Amino acid sequence: MDLALIAKRLDAYERLIRLDKPIGTLLLLWPTLWAVWLASGGRPRPETLIIFILGTLLMRSAGCAINDYADRNFDGHVERTRARPLATGEIRPQEALVVAALLAAAAFVLVLFLNWLAVALSFVALVITVTYPFAKRFFAVPQAYLGVAFGFGIPMAYAAIQLRLPAECWGLFAANLFYAFAYDTEYAMVDRNDDARLGLRTAALTLGRFDVAAVMASYGAMLAILAFVGVDLELGWPYFASLAVAAGLVAWHWRLIRDRSREGCFKAFMHANWIGAAVFAGVVLGVR
């Protein structure tokens, strides 16, 4: 058995599901953890935490495999994605689908340890995960669809812990929708020229010269909604301090993306998880 060949294949699978790029998992994980902590009153059960952390990793990885399958005829023509394993032929399209199915099945096994409402919501989450990669073919702002996909851990957390979906759950969901729209639009700004040439639809193209303003407005809406949630739940001052820190990070994003350079927009996207992390720190310290 050729060990070098095995290592090469494993490397290709690792890149397919983005284990070498944890940024996507972190962007998905922080809002999910906001919900887990708030739904449990700041005292989440260890097994619940493990299920949601592993489930986030598995579903993000499955989503990446589905995304690369959907974009297999486009990625080779985009500077940022031309080295992806499906674009280079290292992995066949059918293999990507098998990998996605196995990962989704593993995530579903974890969900079976939760209650019936969480299990029911997991089917909705699966449909959204599978359909999101195709949204850019017809939807002018697929970044909004991503916000729904990346926020579904929030209602699932409330379902698993409280067996209900209270108003605060939907407040967090709305905040994450704006959060995801902002950072994924920054990501789309990196590929603006390639996407325009290929006829793909993104918020960066749809918004045109208003893209930077829309990103800042989305981050602002996120912070405003989170502040309202904090007031409603009577969270402590560390939570609101964390929102101030997040606002400072957002201001730095404006400096990075205001000239719309590929480097600056990509740096902003890679940095966006720290905004979610700052909010999570405030949730942990602010729950009373």
N, C-alpha and C positions, 0 to 999 in steps of 0.2 A: 504494500500500500504506500503510495507516494504522499509523505507527510506534507511536503511543500504544496501539493495540489489541494490537500484537505485544508491546510491553513488559508490558501487563497480563496477557497469556496466559503469558509467560515467568515473571512473578511468581507466577502461580497454580501453575505446575509446580514452581517453586522451593519454594513452601510445601508442595506435595503430598509432595515427597521430603525435606523438612525441611533443605534446604541453608541456610536462615536460622536453623536451630537445631541447632548441631553437637554438643550435649550427648549425644545418643544415639550418634553415631558415636564419640565419645571413650569412652563407657562400654563400647562394644563393642571398641574398639581397644586399650585398655590391657591387658586380660587376654590378648589375642592377642599383643601384643608381649612380655608376660612369657614366653609359651611360645616365641616365635621366638628370644628371647635365650638362654633356658635350653637349648633344644634344640640350639642352635648353639654352646654353650659360650662365649657372650659375643661371638662373631664371626660375626654373620649376614652372608650374602652380600647385597650391595646389591640385586640383582634380586629376591631373595626378600622383602626388606623392601618393595620397591615393590609386588610382587604382593599381599602381605597388606594393606598400607595401602590401596591402591586397591580391592582386593576387599572390604575392610571397608566402605568408603564406598559402593560400589555395592550391596552386599547390604543394608546398613542402609536405603538409599534405596528399594530394591525392597520391603523389608519395610514401610516407611511407606506406600507406595502401596497395598499389599495390605491393610494395617491399615485405611486410610481407606475402602477399598472394603467391607471387612467391617463397618465401623461407620457406614456412610453414613446409615443410618436412625436412628442413636442420637446422633451427634455434634451435630446441631442442637439437641438437648435438654440438652446439657451445657455449663455456663458456659465451661469452659476450651477446648472444642473447637468451639463453634458457628460460628467464623469459618473453619474449614477449607474448602478449595475444593470438596470434594464436598458438604459440608453446605450451602454457599451456592449450589451449582449452577454455579459457575464452570467446573468440569470434570465431564464426564460419567463415569459409572461405567466404561464400556467403555474410555475413555481411560486411566483409572488402571490398568486391567489391562494395556493395551498398554505403558504406561510401565514397569510392574513387570517384564513379560516382557523388554523390551529391556535393562533394567538387569541382570537376572539372567543374560541371555545374554552380556552384556559381562563379567560376573564369571566366567562359565564359560570364556570364551576365555582369561582370565588363568590359571585353574586348569589348563588344558591344557598350560601350560609347566612344570607340576609332575609328580610321578610318579603311577603308577597308583593307589596307595593314597589319595593326596590327591584324585584325580579321583573315586574311588569314594565317599569320604566327602562330597564336594560334593553328591552326589545326596541323601544323608541330610539334609544341611544345608538343601537346598532344600525338602524335604518339611516339615521343622520350621518353616522360615520361613513357608511358605504356610499351615500349619495353626494356628500360634500365635494369630493374630488371632481365630480362632473358639473358642479354648479357654475364653474367659470366658462362653460360652453354657452350658457344662456342667461345667467344672472349678472346684472351690471355691477353689483357689489357683493361678490362671493365672500368678502371678508365678514359681512354680517352673518352669513350662514356659518362661517367658522366660529363666530361668537356663540352661536347656539350649540354647535358641536362641542366646543371647548368648555361650555358652561354646564353641560348636562350632569357632571358630577355633583353639582350643587343640589338640585332636587333629589338626586339619588341619595345623597348624604342625609338630607332631612327625612326622606322616606325611610331609610334604614334605621335612623335613630329615633325619630318621633312618630313615625307612621302617619305623617301628615305633611302638607306643603304650605306652611304659614306665609304671611305677607313678607316677612324678613327674607325668606327663601327666594322669593321672586325679586326682592330688592337686590340681593346679591347676584342673582342671575342677570338682572338688567345691568348692574355695574360691570360684571364680567363681559357682557355683550359689547359695551363701549370700550372696555380694556382691550379685548381681542380685536375689535375693529381698528383701534389705533395702532397696535403693534403690527398687525398683519398688513395694514396699509403701508406702514414703513417698509415692510418686507417687499410688498408689491412695487414700491417706488424703486427698488433695486433693479427689478426686471422690466421696468416700464418700456424701454425700447424694444426688447425681445418680444414681450407680450403683444405690443402693438403690431409688430411685423407678422406675428403668427395668428393674429386675429382673436386673441384671447381677451376675456373681459376681467378687469380688476378695478377696485375702487380708485387706484392711482390714475388709471386712464379715464374713468368716468368723471372723477372730480376735477381733472385737469389742473389749472392753476390754483384751485382751492384745496388741493390735497393737504398741504401743511396746515392750513387753518382747520380743516376737518379733523386731522389727527389731534391737534391741540384741543379742539372742542370736545372730542370723544374722551380724551383723558380727563378734561374738566368735568364732563358729565359723570364719569366713573367716580371721581373723588366726591362730587356733590351727593351722589346717591349713597355712597359709603358713609358720608358724614350723617346723612339722614338716618340710615340704619343704626349708626352708633348712638345717635340721640334717642331714637325709639327704643333701643335695647338698654339704654342707660349705661353704656360702656364707660370705663374709666379714662382718665386723661392720657395714659400711654397710647390708647387707640387713636385719639385725635392728633397726638404728637406724631404718630406714624404716618397719618395722612399728610401732615405738613412736610415730613421727609419725602414722601412720595411726590408731593407737589414740586419740591425742589428737583427731584430726579426728572420729572416731566419738563421742567424748565430747561434742563440740560439737553433733553431730547430735541427741544426746539432749536437749540444751537447746532445740534448735529444734523438736522434735516432741513434747515431753512434754505440752504443752497441746493438741495436735492441731489447732492453727489451720491454716487453708488456707495462709496466707502462710508460716508456719514450715515446714510439710511440703514445700511447693514449693521453698522456699529450700534445704532439706536435699537434696532430689532434685537440684537444679541444682548443688549443691556436691559431690555424691557422686563425680564423676569425679576429684576431687583425691585421694581415697583410693587409687584405682587408679593415679594418676600417681605418688604417693609410693612405692607398692610397686614400680612400674617403675623409678624412680630407684634404689631399693635393689638391684633385680636387676642393673641395668647396672653399678653400683659394687661389687656384692658377688660377682660371678662371678670365680672365681680360676682 
